[in-house]
Each structure stands twice: as C-alpha cells, then as structure tokens.
C-alpha cells in the first residue's frame, strides 16, 4: 500500500505520524514537505473532501494568519492555505482507503 504524508519535519505530531507510517508493514511512504512543495488548491480541496472535513477543520488555528480567517468562507480559507501553507494543519495522510488528519497521529491507522 502507498501512503502519502503531507509533512512538516519541525512538527512533533507530523513526525509521530511519519513514524507510524514507517513502522507499518507493507506501506510504501511518500513524504511531501508541504511547506517546500505545497499542494494545489484542487489537491487540498480533494484531500479534505476525502477526509470528510471542511477546510476550516483543516486550518491551523494557532497560526497568526488564521485569526484573519475567523469568518471566512471555505473558498477563502483554501485560497489562504495555498498562499501560505503554514496554515495547513498537519499531518495529512492519504492512502487508497482515505485521508486522515493525524491529530492525534494514531488516527492514521484507520486508513492503513
């Protein structure tokens, strides 16, 4: 099985999610450092749709830029995330079984 992790190596939760993936038997892991290689707006929207989440639920609310998005539409939030990928909550993991936000990291086991 292939798993893609949208990863930030500076984030402890993202590192924990990557460790779970690396320890899972039969899983081929693709690591995308999304701050260096951000997803397109379409890809991000697709990830959230597959996860059953709204862009607001995927917003990293602790970031300063998130405060300005308090009353924003999902479209505006997606646009902001693409413009400033630090606003994307991590880690997002995608497999053929679905997409999960690794908060807590153990949630990604649901799609392995």
N, C-alpha and C positions, 0 to 999 in steps of 0.2 A: 504494500500500500504506500502511496505517496502522500506526504503531508507537507504543506507549505505553511511556514510560520512567518508572519509579519512581525519582525523582531526589532527590539531596541536593546542592544547589549548592555546599556547602562541601567536598565530596569531590572530589579530583582525578580519581579513576577514573570517577566519575559524570559529571564534566564532559567527560572524554575520550570516554565512551560517547555523550553527547549530541552532541558534535562529529561523531562518526562518523555518527550518525543524520541530523544536519542537512546533512551533505555527501553523503548518499546520494541519487541521483536518484530522483524519483518517490515519495519517502517523506514522508507527512504525519505529523508528530511531535506527539504529545500528551505534555506534561510534567506529571507529578503529583509535586509536592513532598510526599513521603510523611510527612515529619515534621509538616507542616501538615494534610495530608489522608491519614491512614493507611488502608491497605487493611483491609477487614473480615477477620475470621478465615477466612471462607469463600473470599474472593478470594485471600488469601495461600496457603491450602492448595491452591487451584486452580493458582496460578502455579507453586508448587513441583512439583506433580504433572505439569504440562505440561512443566516443565524436566527432569523425571526426577531430581529432587533430594529429599532429606528436609529437613524444617525445620531439623534440626541442621546440615546443609550450608549452609543459608541464614542461619545465626546469625552475627552479627558478634562473633566471639570476643574481639576486642580491647577490647570494652566491659566495664566493671566488672560490670554486671548479668548478663553471660553466664557469669561464673565460678560463680554460684549454680546454673546450669542444667547443670552437668557431667554429672550422672547422670539428668537429667530425661527424661521421655517426649516424643515429638514433639508430643503434645497440649499438654503443659505449656509447651513451647518456643513453640508458636503462640500460646498464651494470653499468654505474657510479651511476645512481639513486638507483639501488638495493644495490650497495656497500655503498652508502652514501645517505640515504633517505631524508636528509635535502635539497637535490637538487630538490625534487619533489615540484612543485608549488601547493599550496593548496587554497582552499579545493576542492577536487574531490568528487562529489556526484553521486551515482549510484542508479537508480530506474529501474523498468521494462520498463519505457518509454525512457531510455537512460542515458547518462552520461554528466555532465556539470562540467566545472571548474568554481568555484564560484568567478570569477573576472570579474565584480563585483558580490557580493553574490546574488543579485536579479536574476541572470541568472539561478539559480537552480529552480526557479518557473516554468521554461519551461518544466521540467520533473516531475512535481508533479501532 
